[in-house]
Amino acid sequence: MSEFTKNKTAGVFATVLIGLIILAFMFTGYQQFEGGGSVSQVGSVGGMPIKPEEYQQEYNRQIEFYKQIMGGELTAKQLEGLKIKESTIKNIVQRKLMVKFAKDLGTFPSDEEVKAEIKALPYFQTNGQFDVNRYKGILSANRLTPLEFEQDVVDQIRMKKVQELAGNFPLSKGYMADMAKFREDQLNVEVVQISKHSLSQFIDVSNDELAKFLAVETNQKRVESMFNERKDSLNKPEEVTARHILLLTEGKDEAAVKAQIEKIAKEVTPGNFAAKANQYTEDPSGKGKGGELGSFQRGRMVPEFDQVAFTQKPGTVSAPVKTQFGYHLIFVEKKNEGMTAKLADFREKFAREIIQKDKVEDLKKLTVDIANNMRKALEAGNESEVKALAAKYKLQYNKGTANRIDGLSTGAYVSADNMKELFAGDLSKPKFNSFDDGANLIMVRSTAAAKATDLNAQAKTASDEAGLKNALARKMMDNILKELEANTKVKINHNVLQM
């Protein structure tokens, strides 16, 4: 998403702890300090203030993260269940504690280090070179001063240095040799993962059962309740897919920028819009991507942009549009009309789902039948039958390897005790194991595999050493943060969590 997306609070900067990566300049506008009175400070950590915009930035970052995982907008119930406000506060407090610890250790990045980090960020470059006007323009458009941004970079470098220091753990050569030896024992595996809950969809429900179920008032209420819980995810909001060309006005002669966008408007067509966007746009997130914005819903963009994008005919390019960021040309590629879900359209579907879930004994019997048939197919080495059963019941079936250190390469999780059982006995003969954790049934057919080659073992040992160092560094930092939090005065304005 580009930097002009709507947000009523100041700030957009989000960084990753290691790497100093600027994410998209994104404004989602979910958590606003409105209606509950003004908030001048969210809290403080060891005297360092937590500003409202800092809270806003972290909250928005988490919203975007969970939207990617969930595959769309989050409902109010999901927002509450994920406890995003609480985790936002926790993340900010931990970052402040890290900065405090870094200061206490005496890490003070030089001006040259800060300049080098900023100049390396592609958002501030033109033709691969740092552009001071672009730098100032983008920060200003996002309501950040160079001093605020550069201080954030200073803190990020400090935290990076602490992480590097924590990662320099000396490890026993004997321990790493034992790790390599354990890895030498390998098995070839075929793994079937059965989610018992998901099998309920295959339980038969007759039309007569459905009719009798819906004739009962309490059942109708159960269906309506299920519909109301899922309604937000069933609704299909109006959505457009668009591209744009943006010319920033900050620090420029606005009349000259307007004249330039009007000139560009005469050049662009739906057919050449992407190429022209790469040539002209000053939106860093769209440069090199044809000005691509992806798909978005009403309210995600600033009002002037939103109004044009949702009233414009698909396949056309708009006249210049003025917003607080500059002048835009908008190319709407596609528009999907919204749809409000209706109970009548989902009544039978949800009734069937409830009946299936209520048939507990039927589910147990189905699970046993599938497991028995799958075991027969696996033990017989009948791959075509295994695949057929997996496809019929939507089961996960994968081939891979297993060793005592890494577990199953197929992605299925089994416990340490399960792995001991898998490697017990004569490994030279084909073997079948079944692991049941209550919710999932993991079925494994294993056969002997050649020992890992010396080259592969060396590579994995090096990888193990790096991974173990990282794990120990994380553990040490967790302990340090806990100690710091116990001995640092942390104040939180809990009214923020009620907004």
HUZIRA-V541826 format. One record per residue. N is the residue number from 1. PHI is phi in radians with two decimals (* if undefined). D_LAST is the distance of its C-alpha to the last C-alpha in whole Angstrom. Layout:
n={N & N}
phi={PHI & PHI}
d_last={D_LAST & D_LAST}
This chain:
n={1 & 2 & 3 & 4 & 5 & 6 & 7 & 8 & 9 & 10 & 11 & 12 & 13 & 14 & 15 & 16 & 17 & 18 & 19 & 20 & 21 & 22 & 23 & 24 & 25 & 26 & 27 & 28 & 29 & 30 & 31 & 32 & 33 & 34 & 35 & 36 & 37 & 38 & 39 & 40 & 41 & 42 & 43 & 44 & 45 & 46 & 47 & 48 & 49 & 50 & 51 & 52 & 53 & 54 & 55 & 56 & 57 & 58 & 59 & 60 & 61 & 62 & 63 & 64 & 65 & 66 & 67 & 68 & 69 & 70 & 71 & 72 & 73 & 74 & 75 & 76 & 77 & 78 & 79 & 80 & 81 & 82 & 83 & 84 & 85 & 86 & 87 & 88 & 89 & 90 & 91 & 92 & 93 & 94 & 95 & 96 & 97 & 98 & 99 & 100 & 101 & 102 & 103 & 104 & 105 & 106 & 107 & 108 & 109 & 110 & 111 & 112 & 113 & 114 & 115 & 116 & 117 & 118 & 119 & 120 & 121 & 122 & 123 & 124 & 125 & 126 & 127 & 128 & 129 & 130 & 131 & 132 & 133 & 134 & 135 & 136 & 137 & 138 & 139 & 140 & 141 & 142 & 143 & 144 & 145 & 146 & 147 & 148 & 149 & 150 & 151 & 152 & 153 & 154 & 155 & 156 & 157 & 158 & 159 & 160 & 161 & 162 & 163 & 164 & 165 & 166 & 167 & 168 & 169 & 170 & 171 & 172 & 173 & 174 & 175 & 176 & 177 & 178 & 179 & 180 & 181 & 182 & 183 & 184 & 185 & 186 & 187 & 188 & 189 & 190 & 191 & 192 & 193 & 194 & 195 & 196 & 197 & 198 & 199 & 200 & 201 & 202 & 203 & 204 & 205 & 206 & 207 & 208 & 209 & 210 & 211 & 212 & 213 & 214 & 215 & 216 & 217 & 218 & 219 & 220 & 221 & 222 & 223 & 224 & 225 & 226 & 227 & 228 & 229 & 230 & 231 & 232 & 233 & 234 & 235 & 236 & 237 & 238 & 239 & 240 & 241 & 242 & 243 & 244 & 245 & 246 & 247 & 248 & 249 & 250 & 251 & 252 & 253 & 254 & 255 & 256 & 257 & 258 & 259 & 260 & 261 & 262 & 263 & 264 & 265 & 266 & 267 & 268 & 269 & 270 & 271 & 272 & 273 & 274 & 275 & 276 & 277 & 278 & 279 & 280 & 281 & 282 & 283 & 284 & 285 & 286 & 287 & 288 & 289 & 290 & 291 & 292 & 293 & 294 & 295 & 296 & 297 & 298 & 299 & 300 & 301 & 302 & 303 & 304 & 305 & 306 & 307 & 308 & 309 & 310 & 311 & 312 & 313 & 314 & 315 & 316 & 317 & 318 & 319 & 320 & 321 & 322 & 323 & 324 & 325 & 326 & 327 & 328 & 329 & 330 & 331 & 332 & 333 & 334 & 335 & 336 & 337 & 338 & 339 & 340 & 341 & 342 & 343 & 344 & 345 & 346 & 347 & 348 & 349 & 350 & 351 & 352 & 353 & 354 & 355 & 356 & 357 & 358 & 359 & 360 & 361 & 362 & 363 & 364 & 365 & 366 & 367 & 368 & 369 & 370 & 371 & 372 & 373 & 374 & 375 & 376 & 377 & 378 & 379 & 380 & 381 & 382 & 383 & 384 & 385 & 386 & 387 & 388 & 389 & 390 & 391 & 392 & 393 & 394 & 395 & 396 & 397 & 398 & 399 & 400 & 401 & 402 & 403 & 404 & 405 & 406 & 407 & 408 & 409 & 410 & 411 & 412 & 413 & 414 & 415 & 416 & 417 & 418 & 419 & 420 & 421 & 422 & 423 & 424 & 425 & 426 & 427 & 428 & 429 & 430 & 431 & 432 & 433 & 434 & 435 & 436 & 437 & 438 & 439 & 440 & 441 & 442 & 443 & 444 & 445 & 446 & 447 & 448 & 449 & 450 & 451 & 452 & 453 & 454 & 455 & 456 & 457 & 458 & 459 & 460 & 461 & 462 & 463 & 464 & 465 & 466 & 467 & 468 & 469 & 470 & 471 & 472 & 473 & 474 & 475 & 476 & 477 & 478 & 479 & 480 & 481 & 482 & 483 & 484 & 485 & 486 & 487 & 488 & 489 & 490 & 491 & 492 & 493 & 494 & 495 & 496 & 497 & 498 & 499}
phi={* & -1.43 & -1.33 & -1.61 & -0.99 & -1.08 & -2.77 & -1.60 & -1.86 & -1.39 & 1.68 & -2.54 & -1.32 & -2.25 & -2.21 & -1.68 & -0.92 & -1.93 & 1.99 & 0.85 & -1.66 & -1.42 & -1.36 & -1.07 & -1.31 & -2.13 & -2.11 & -1.73 & 1.21 & -1.32 & -1.85 & -1.96 & -1.50 & -2.29 & 1.33 & -1.92 & 1.58 & -1.33 & -2.14 & -1.50 & -2.65 & -1.35 & 2.97 & -2.66 & -2.29 & 0.99 & 1.55 & -1.48 & -1.27 & -1.80 & -1.44 & -0.96 & -1.18 & -1.18 & -1.07 & -1.02 & -1.08 & -1.17 & -1.08 & -1.09 & -1.08 & -1.20 & -1.02 & -1.09 & -1.06 & -1.26 & -1.12 & -1.13 & -1.19 & -1.40 & 1.40 & 2.82 & -1.08 & -1.70 & -1.42 & -1.04 & -1.16 & -1.15 & -1.03 & -1.21 & -1.13 & -1.36 & 0.90 & -1.15 & -1.07 & -1.15 & -1.22 & -1.07 & -1.05 & -1.05 & -1.10 & -1.15 & -1.03 & -1.15 & -1.13 & -1.09 & -1.11 & -1.09 & -1.10 & -1.06 & -1.09 & -1.11 & -1.12 & -1.08 & -1.36 & 1.50 & -1.48 & -2.24 & -1.02 & -1.34 & -1.02 & -1.13 & -1.10 & -1.13 & -1.07 & -1.11 & -1.10 & -1.18 & -1.14 & -1.38 & -1.31 & -1.10 & -1.08 & -1.83 & -1.94 & -2.21 & 0.96 & 1.43 & -2.07 & -1.07 & -2.07 & -1.10 & -1.20 & -1.12 & -0.97 & -1.18 & -1.15 & -1.19 & -1.10 & -1.14 & -1.09 & -1.78 & 1.05 & -2.12 & -1.58 & -0.95 & -1.09 & -1.10 & -1.13 & -1.17 & -1.15 & -1.11 & -1.12 & -1.00 & -1.12 & -1.15 & -1.13 & -1.01 & -1.13 & -1.08 & -1.14 & -1.12 & -1.08 & -1.13 & -1.11 & -1.17 & -1.43 & -1.55 & -1.57 & -1.37 & -2.06 & -1.12 & -1.13 & -1.12 & -1.09 & -1.19 & -1.15 & -1.11 & -1.06 & -1.12 & -1.14 & -1.06 & -1.29 & -1.08 & -1.37 & -2.20 & -2.24 & -1.47 & -2.31 & -2.00 & -2.16 & -2.02 & -1.97 & -1.94 & -1.54 & -1.06 & -1.02 & -1.23 & -1.28 & -1.06 & -1.15 & -1.71 & -1.41 & -1.22 & -2.32 & -1.36 & -1.09 & -1.15 & -1.06 & -1.10 & -1.11 & -1.12 & -1.10 & -1.30 & -1.36 & -1.65 & -1.07 & -1.10 & -1.22 & -1.05 & -1.19 & -1.09 & -1.13 & -1.10 & -1.11 & -1.09 & -1.09 & -1.12 & -1.14 & -1.81 & -0.98 & -1.02 & -1.38 & -1.47 & -1.10 & -2.05 & -1.14 & -1.06 & -2.58 & -2.16 & -1.98 & -2.55 & -2.20 & -2.65 & -2.03 & -2.08 & -1.95 & -1.25 & -1.85 & -1.02 & 1.31 & -2.12 & -1.32 & -1.05 & -1.09 & -1.19 & -1.13 & -1.09 & -1.10 & -1.16 & -1.18 & -1.17 & -1.17 & -1.11 & -1.02 & -1.34 & -1.57 & -1.45 & -2.40 & -0.98 & -1.28 & -1.92 & -1.03 & -1.06 & -1.14 & -1.17 & -1.12 & -1.08 & -1.34 & -1.93 & -1.08 & -1.91 & -1.46 & -1.07 & -1.31 & -1.82 & -1.15 & 1.44 & -2.14 & 1.19 & 1.24 & -1.11 & -1.93 & 1.30 & -1.78 & -2.60 & -1.82 & -1.02 & 1.60 & -1.42 & -1.86 & -1.09 & -0.92 & -1.10 & -1.19 & -0.99 & -1.03 & -1.23 & -1.06 & -1.61 & -1.92 & -1.35 & -1.30 & -0.98 & 1.54 & -2.16 & -1.90 & -1.34 & -1.27 & -0.98 & -2.06 & -1.65 & -2.28 & -1.13 & -1.64 & 2.68 & -1.94 & -2.10 & -1.98 & -2.01 & -1.97 & -1.52 & -1.47 & -2.69 & -2.37 & -1.93 & -1.19 & -1.31 & -2.53 & -1.65 & -1.12 & -2.08 & -0.97 & -1.01 & -1.34 & -2.12 & -1.03 & -1.18 & -1.07 & -1.26 & -1.09 & -1.07 & -1.10 & -1.14 & -1.05 & -1.07 & -1.21 & -1.30 & -1.47 & -1.09 & -1.16 & -1.08 & -1.16 & -1.05 & -1.12 & -1.10 & -1.07 & -1.11 & -1.08 & -1.12 & -1.08 & -1.12 & -1.15 & -1.19 & -1.09 & -1.03 & -1.17 & -1.16 & -1.13 & -1.43 & 1.20 & -1.53 & -1.11 & -1.11 & -1.23 & -1.05 & -1.13 & -1.13 & -1.14 & -1.10 & -1.20 & -1.11 & -1.89 & 0.97 & -1.68 & -1.52 & -2.25 & -2.48 & -1.85 & -3.08 & -2.28 & -2.50 & -2.47 & -1.20 & -1.65 & -1.58 & 1.31 & -1.54 & -1.34 & -1.35 & 1.75 & -1.22 & -1.64 & -2.31 & -1.30 & -1.07 & -1.12 & -1.07 & -1.14 & -1.07 & -1.14 & -1.10 & -1.70 & -1.40 & 1.42 & -1.41 & -1.41 & -1.39 & -1.90 & -1.01 & -2.56 & -2.10 & -2.32 & -2.30 & -2.13 & -2.07 & -1.80 & 1.75 & -1.61 & -2.25 & -2.05 & -1.84 & -1.96 & -2.25 & -1.85 & -2.09 & -2.38 & -1.10 & -2.24 & -1.13 & -1.10 & -1.03 & -1.20 & -1.00 & -1.10 & -1.11 & -1.10 & -1.10 & -1.11 & -1.20 & -1.11 & -1.09 & -1.14 & -1.04 & -1.07 & -1.13 & -1.13 & -1.17 & -1.05 & -1.11 & -1.13 & -1.14 & -1.13 & -1.11 & -1.10 & -1.11 & -1.15 & -1.04 & -1.15 & -1.11 & -1.10 & -1.09 & -1.14 & -1.12 & -1.13 & -1.22 & -2.02 & -2.09 & -1.31 & -2.03 & -2.03 & -2.23 & -1.39 & -1.21 & -1.10 & -1.05 & -1.23 & -1.60 & -1.41}
d_last={26 & 27 & 25 & 25 & 22 & 19 & 16 & 15 & 14 & 17 & 19 & 20 & 22 & 22 & 25 & 27 & 28 & 31 & 33 & 31 & 30 & 28 & 26 & 26 & 24 & 21 & 18 & 16 & 13 & 11 & 8 & 8 & 7 & 8 & 8 & 6 & 9 & 11 & 10 & 14 & 14 & 12 & 15 & 19 & 21 & 25 & 24 & 23 & 19 & 16 & 16 & 12 & 15 & 16 & 13 & 12 & 16 & 16 & 13 & 15 & 18 & 17 & 16 & 19 & 21 & 20 & 21 & 24 & 25 & 23 & 25 & 23 & 19 & 17 & 16 & 13 & 15 & 16 & 13 & 12 & 15 & 16 & 13 & 12 & 10 & 12 & 15 & 14 & 14 & 17 & 19 & 18 & 19 & 22 & 23 & 23 & 25 & 27 & 28 & 29 & 31 & 33 & 33 & 35 & 37 & 38 & 37 & 37 & 37 & 40 & 39 & 42 & 39 & 36 & 38 & 40 & 36 & 35 & 38 & 38 & 35 & 36 & 33 & 35 & 39 & 41 & 44 & 43 & 43 & 40 & 40 & 39 & 38 & 36 & 34 & 33 & 32 & 30 & 28 & 28 & 27 & 24 & 23 & 25 & 27 & 30 & 30 & 26 & 27 & 30 & 29 & 26 & 30 & 31 & 29 & 29 & 33 & 33 & 31 & 33 & 36 & 35 & 34 & 38 & 39 & 38 & 39 & 43 & 44 & 48 & 48 & 51 & 54 & 55 & 52 & 51 & 55 & 54 & 51 & 53 & 56 & 53 & 52 & 56 & 56 & 54 & 54 & 54 & 52 & 51 & 47 & 46 & 43 & 42 & 39 & 40 & 37 & 37 & 41 & 40 & 40 & 44 & 44 & 46 & 45 & 48 & 47 & 49 & 46 & 43 & 45 & 45 & 42 & 40 & 43 & 41 & 38 & 36 & 36 & 35 & 32 & 31 & 32 & 29 & 27 & 27 & 27 & 24 & 22 & 24 & 24 & 21 & 23 & 26 & 25 & 27 & 25 & 27 & 28 & 30 & 32 & 33 & 34 & 34 & 36 & 34 & 36 & 34 & 34 & 33 & 36 & 38 & 40 & 38 & 42 & 43 & 40 & 40 & 44 & 44 & 41 & 43 & 46 & 44 & 43 & 47 & 48 & 45 & 46 & 44 & 46 & 46 & 42 & 41 & 44 & 43 & 40 & 41 & 43 & 41 & 37 & 36 & 32 & 33 & 31 & 34 & 37 & 39 & 37 & 39 & 35 & 34 & 30 & 30 & 29 & 25 & 24 & 23 & 20 & 20 & 23 & 23 & 24 & 27 & 28 & 26 & 28 & 31 & 31 & 30 & 33 & 35 & 38 & 38 & 41 & 41 & 40 & 38 & 39 & 37 & 34 & 32 & 29 & 27 & 29 & 32 & 34 & 34 & 37 & 35 & 37 & 35 & 37 & 36 & 34 & 32 & 32 & 29 & 29 & 28 & 29 & 31 & 31 & 35 & 35 & 34 & 35 & 38 & 37 & 34 & 37 & 39 & 36 & 36 & 39 & 40 & 37 & 39 & 42 & 42 & 46 & 46 & 44 & 45 & 49 & 48 & 46 & 49 & 51 & 50 & 50 & 53 & 54 & 52 & 54 & 57 & 57 & 55 & 58 & 61 & 59 & 59 & 56 & 56 & 56 & 53 & 51 & 52 & 50 & 47 & 47 & 48 & 45 & 42 & 43 & 42 & 46 & 47 & 49 & 49 & 50 & 49 & 50 & 49 & 47 & 45 & 45 & 45 & 45 & 44 & 40 & 40 & 39 & 42 & 42 & 44 & 46 & 47 & 48 & 50 & 52 & 52 & 54 & 56 & 60 & 62 & 60 & 63 & 62 & 60 & 57 & 55 & 52 & 49 & 46 & 43 & 40 & 39 & 37 & 39 & 43 & 44 & 48 & 50 & 53 & 55 & 58 & 59 & 58 & 60 & 59 & 57 & 59 & 59 & 57 & 54 & 54 & 54 & 51 & 49 & 50 & 49 & 46 & 45 & 46 & 43 & 41 & 41 & 41 & 38 & 37 & 38 & 36 & 33 & 34 & 35 & 32 & 30 & 32 & 32 & 28 & 28 & 30 & 28 & 25 & 27 & 29 & 26 & 24 & 20 & 18 & 14 & 11 & 9 & 7 & 5 & 6 & 4 & 0}
